[in-house]
Amino acid sequence: MRLFVALDIPAGVRQAIAELIDRLKPACRGARWVRSEGIHVTLKFIGHVSDQDTKKIESIRVALAKILSERPVEMQFRGVGFFPNERRPRVFWSGVQGSANLGSLAGAIEGELEPLGIEREARAFTPHLTLARISSPEGVDRLVREAEKLKDTDFGAARESEFHLFNSITKPTGAEYTKIDSYSFVQQAKGVA
């Protein structure tokens, strides 16, 4: 199993992103475009865990169930860009502007999983929606020009109170994601009936 933890995005945002991908696909044939139904906000990539290692999988589930926040995460999906940059693009993304607890949520997940031997990310948490991975330069200049026009495009907003543990299966047609578990992370107020 190839596991990761992520937030879902609402149908309206998914539709807006799908329309953008459909419009930009012809511009860049050197990109492997994601399937819109699989787009998500990754909080933590865990990596490969053997199906047979039920103890580790259960430990991951228990650790994730401990994560709490005082309020839901609020996100605004806006603009597009490239990692590492426009001159040497490897990933084409849509930006995610999140409430302060989005970064805290990702950090809490890191903290709970690290004692299980799951290494912390070397890079700082940068929330985004991956739209394409660029594998060759064919059409990249055109994509960069098109992206310049979309820097302020608003794709919608979300308010999420649960995250999910996913399994990623790589197929010739692209990655497919299956939800294994869902975790409500918003603390319930104590003493409220």
Secondary structure, 3 states (H helix, E strand, C coil): CEEEEEECCCHHHHHHHHHHHHHHHHHCCCEEECCHHHCCEEEEEEEECCCCCHHHHHHHHHHHHCCCECCCEEEEEEEEEEECCCCCCCEEEEEEEECHHHHHHHHHHHHHHHHHCCCCCCCCCCCEEEEEEECCCCCHHHHHHHHHCCCCCEEEEEEECEEEEEEEEEECCEEEEEEEEEEECECCCCCCC
